[in-house]
Structure formats: C-alpha cells, structure tokens
C-alpha cells in the first residue's frame, strides 16, 4: 500500500474530506448566523 504516493494520497484524502466539509458547512453556518443572533 505504501508506495511513492503513499504520503501524498494520505494527505490528499484528508484535504479532500476537509474541503468537502468546508463547502458543506460554510453555507449552512452563514445562513444560521444571519437568521439567528451571532455567537460572540
């Protein structure tokens, strides 16, 4: 499993998951903060 792209694919998967979660959470958090009182 560990080849030349062993560490690269590992960080790529982690970055991909964070990137997807960021896109899914940003619109949700912006809409909730706009409709509700902003948390200090």
ZAPA-142149 format. One record per atom (N, C-alpha, C): residue number from 1; residue in three letters; atom name; x, y, z. Coordinates in steps of 0.05 Angstrom, whole numbers, plus 5000, padded with zeros to 4 digits. Each point is the difference from the previous one (the first is absolute). Layout:
BEGIN
<r minu="NUM" lumlum="ALA" dovex="CA" u="X" v="Y" w="Z"/>
...
This chain:
BEGIN
<r minu="1" lumlum="UNK" dovex="N" u="5017" v="4976" w="5000"/>
<r minu="1" lumlum="UNK" dovex="CA" u="4983" v="5024" w="5000"/>
<r minu="1" lumlum="UNK" dovex="C" u="5017" v="5025" w="5000"/>
<r minu="2" lumlum="UNK" dovex="N" u="5023" v="4999" w="5014"/>
<r minu="2" lumlum="UNK" dovex="CA" u="5017" v="5023" w="5002"/>
<r minu="2" lumlum="UNK" dovex="C" u="5020" v="5001" w="4977"/>
<r minu="3" lumlum="UNK" dovex="N" u="4994" v="5018" w="4981"/>
<r minu="3" lumlum="UNK" dovex="CA" u="5018" v="5002" w="4977"/>
<r minu="3" lumlum="UNK" dovex="C" u="5011" v="5028" w="4998"/>
<r minu="4" lumlum="UNK" dovex="N" u="5005" v="5010" w="4976"/>
<r minu="4" lumlum="UNK" dovex="CA" u="5011" v="5026" w="4997"/>
<r minu="4" lumlum="UNK" dovex="C" u="4979" v="5021" w="5008"/>
<r minu="5" lumlum="UNK" dovex="N" u="4975" v="4995" w="4994"/>
<r minu="5" lumlum="UNK" dovex="CA" u="4979" v="5019" w="5006"/>
<r minu="5" lumlum="UNK" dovex="C" u="4985" v="4992" w="5026"/>
<r minu="6" lumlum="UNK" dovex="N" u="5014" v="4986" w="5018"/>
<r minu="6" lumlum="UNK" dovex="CA" u="4988" v="4991" w="5025"/>
<r minu="6" lumlum="UNK" dovex="C" u="4992" v="5024" w="5017"/>
<r minu="7" lumlum="UNK" dovex="N" u="5019" v="5018" w="5006"/>
<r minu="7" lumlum="UNK" dovex="CA" u="4994" v="5023" w="5016"/>
<r minu="7" lumlum="UNK" dovex="C" u="4984" v="5020" w="4985"/>
<r minu="8" lumlum="UNK" dovex="N" u="5003" v="5002" w="4974"/>
<r minu="8" lumlum="UNK" dovex="CA" u="4986" v="5020" w="4985"/>
<r minu="8" lumlum="UNK" dovex="C" u="4970" v="4994" w="4999"/>
<r minu="9" lumlum="UNK" dovex="N" u="4993" v="4975" w="4995"/>
<r minu="9" lumlum="UNK" dovex="CA" u="4972" v="4992" w="4999"/>
<r minu="9" lumlum="UNK" dovex="C" u="4987" v="5002" w="5027"/>
<r minu="10" lumlum="UNK" dovex="N" u="5016" v="4996" w="5021"/>
<r minu="10" lumlum="UNK" dovex="CA" u="4989" v="5002" w="5028"/>
<r minu="10" lumlum="UNK" dovex="C" u="4992" v="5029" w="5005"/>
<r minu="11" lumlum="UNK" dovex="N" u="5018" v="5018" w="4994"/>
<r minu="11" lumlum="UNK" dovex="CA" u="4994" v="5029" w="5005"/>
<r minu="11" lumlum="UNK" dovex="C" u="4978" v="5009" w="4980"/>
<r minu="12" lumlum="UNK" dovex="N" u="5000" v="4989" w="4976"/>
<r minu="12" lumlum="UNK" dovex="CA" u="4980" v="5007" w="4980"/>
<r minu="12" lumlum="UNK" dovex="C" u="4972" v="4993" w="5010"/>
<r minu="13" lumlum="UNK" dovex="N" u="4997" v="4976" w="5012"/>
<r minu="13" lumlum="UNK" dovex="CA" u="4974" v="4991" w="5010"/>
<r minu="13" lumlum="UNK" dovex="C" u="4991" v="5018" w="5023"/>
<r minu="14" lumlum="UNK" dovex="N" u="5019" v="5006" w="5018"/>
<r minu="14" lumlum="UNK" dovex="CA" u="4994" v="5017" w="5023"/>
<r minu="14" lumlum="UNK" dovex="C" u="4991" v="5028" w="4991"/>
<r minu="15" lumlum="UNK" dovex="N" u="5015" v="5011" w="4981"/>
<r minu="15" lumlum="UNK" dovex="CA" u="4994" v="5026" w="4989"/>
<r minu="15" lumlum="UNK" dovex="C" u="4973" v="5000" w="4985"/>
<r minu="16" lumlum="UNK" dovex="N" u="4994" v="4978" w="4987"/>
<r minu="16" lumlum="UNK" dovex="CA" u="4975" v="4998" w="4985"/>
<r minu="16" lumlum="UNK" dovex="C" u="4976" v="4999" w="5019"/>
<r minu="17" lumlum="UNK" dovex="N" u="5003" v="4985" w="5022"/>
<r minu="17" lumlum="UNK" dovex="CA" u="4979" v="4998" w="5020"/>
<r minu="17" lumlum="UNK" dovex="C" u="4995" v="5028" w="5013"/>
<r minu="18" lumlum="UNK" dovex="N" u="5022" v="5013" w="5007"/>
<r minu="18" lumlum="UNK" dovex="CA" u="4997" v="5027" w="5012"/>
<r minu="18" lumlum="UNK" dovex="C" u="4988" v="5020" w="4980"/>
<r minu="19" lumlum="UNK" dovex="N" u="5008" v="4997" w="4975"/>
<r minu="19" lumlum="UNK" dovex="CA" u="4989" v="5018" w="4980"/>
<r minu="19" lumlum="UNK" dovex="C" u="4971" v="4996" w="4995"/>
<r minu="20" lumlum="UNK" dovex="N" u="4991" v="4975" w="5000"/>
<r minu="20" lumlum="UNK" dovex="CA" u="4971" v="4994" w="4996"/>
<r minu="20" lumlum="UNK" dovex="C" u="4984" v="5010" w="5024"/>
<r minu="21" lumlum="UNK" dovex="N" u="5011" v="4994" w="5025"/>
<r minu="21" lumlum="UNK" dovex="CA" u="4986" v="5009" w="5024"/>
<r minu="21" lumlum="UNK" dovex="C" u="4998" v="5030" w="5001"/>
<r minu="22" lumlum="UNK" dovex="N" u="5021" v="5014" w="4990"/>
<r minu="22" lumlum="UNK" dovex="CA" u="5001" v="5029" w="5001"/>
<r minu="22" lumlum="UNK" dovex="C" u="4978" v="5011" w="4981"/>
<r minu="23" lumlum="UNK" dovex="N" u="4998" v="4989" w="4977"/>
<r minu="23" lumlum="UNK" dovex="CA" u="4979" v="5009" w="4981"/>
<r minu="23" lumlum="UNK" dovex="C" u="4972" v="4994" w="5010"/>
<r minu="24" lumlum="UNK" dovex="N" u="4997" v="4978" w="5014"/>
<r minu="24" lumlum="UNK" dovex="CA" u="4973" v="4993" w="5010"/>
<r minu="24" lumlum="UNK" dovex="C" u="4993" v="5016" w="5025"/>
<r minu="25" lumlum="UNK" dovex="N" u="5020" v="5008" w="5016"/>
<r minu="25" lumlum="UNK" dovex="CA" u="4994" v="5013" w="5025"/>
<r minu="25" lumlum="UNK" dovex="C" u="4999" v="5030" w="4997"/>
<r minu="26" lumlum="UNK" dovex="N" u="5015" v="5012" w="4982"/>
<r minu="26" lumlum="UNK" dovex="CA" u="5001" v="5029" w="4997"/>
<r minu="26" lumlum="UNK" dovex="C" u="4972" v="5012" w="4993"/>
<r minu="27" lumlum="UNK" dovex="N" u="4986" v="4990" w="4980"/>
<r minu="27" lumlum="UNK" dovex="CA" u="4974" v="5012" w="4994"/>
<r minu="27" lumlum="UNK" dovex="C" u="4980" v="4995" w="5023"/>
<r minu="28" lumlum="UNK" dovex="N" u="5002" v="4978" w="5014"/>
<r minu="28" lumlum="UNK" dovex="CA" u="4982" v="4994" w="5022"/>
<r minu="28" lumlum="UNK" dovex="C" u="5005" v="5018" w="5024"/>
<r minu="29" lumlum="UNK" dovex="N" u="5025" v="5005" w="5006"/>
<r minu="29" lumlum="UNK" dovex="CA" u="5007" v="5017" w="5023"/>
<r minu="29" lumlum="UNK" dovex="C" u="4994" v="5029" w="4993"/>
<r minu="30" lumlum="UNK" dovex="N" u="5004" v="5009" w="4976"/>
<r minu="30" lumlum="UNK" dovex="CA" u="4994" v="5027" w="4992"/>
<r minu="30" lumlum="UNK" dovex="C" u="4970" v="5006" w="5001"/>
<r minu="31" lumlum="UNK" dovex="N" u="4984" v="4981" w="4992"/>
<r minu="31" lumlum="UNK" dovex="CA" u="4971" v="5004" w="5000"/>
<r minu="31" lumlum="UNK" dovex="C" u="4990" v="5000" w="5029"/>
<r minu="32" lumlum="UNK" dovex="N" u="5011" v="4983" w="5017"/>
<r minu="32" lumlum="UNK" dovex="CA" u="4990" v="4999" w="5027"/>
<r minu="32" lumlum="UNK" dovex="C" u="5009" v="5025" w="5016"/>
<r minu="33" lumlum="UNK" dovex="N" u="5024" v="5010" w="4995"/>
<r minu="33" lumlum="UNK" dovex="CA" u="5010" v="5023" w="5014"/>
<r minu="33" lumlum="UNK" dovex="C" u="4985" v="5025" w="4991"/>
<r minu="34" lumlum="UNK" dovex="N" u="4991" v="5001" w="4975"/>
<r minu="34" lumlum="UNK" dovex="CA" u="4985" v="5023" w="4990"/>
<r minu="34" lumlum="UNK" dovex="C" u="4972" v="5000" w="5011"/>
<r minu="35" lumlum="UNK" dovex="N" u="4988" v="4977" w="5004"/>
<r minu="35" lumlum="UNK" dovex="CA" u="4973" v="4999" w="5009"/>
<r minu="35" lumlum="UNK" dovex="C" u="4998" v="5001" w="5031"/>
<r minu="36" lumlum="UNK" dovex="N" u="5021" v="4991" w="5013"/>
<r minu="36" lumlum="UNK" dovex="CA" u="5000" v="5000" w="5029"/>
<r minu="36" lumlum="UNK" dovex="C" u="5021" v="5020" w="5010"/>
<r minu="37" lumlum="UNK" dovex="N" u="5001" v="5003" w="5026"/>
<r minu="37" lumlum="UNK" dovex="CA" u="5019" v="5019" w="5012"/>
<r minu="37" lumlum="UNK" dovex="C" u="5028" v="4989" w="4998"/>
<r minu="38" lumlum="UNK" dovex="N" u="5020" v="5016" w="4991"/>
<r minu="38" lumlum="UNK" dovex="CA" u="5027" v="4990" w="4997"/>
<r minu="38" lumlum="UNK" dovex="C" u="5013" v="4993" w="5027"/>
<r minu="39" lumlum="UNK" dovex="N" u="5014" v="4978" w="5000"/>
<r minu="39" lumlum="UNK" dovex="CA" u="5013" v="4991" w="5025"/>
<r minu="39" lumlum="UNK" dovex="C" u="5027" v="5015" w="5002"/>
<r minu="40" lumlum="UNK" dovex="N" u="5003" v="5013" w="5023"/>
<r minu="40" lumlum="UNK" dovex="CA" u="5025" v="5016" w="5005"/>
<r minu="40" lumlum="UNK" dovex="C" u="5023" v="4981" w="5003"/>
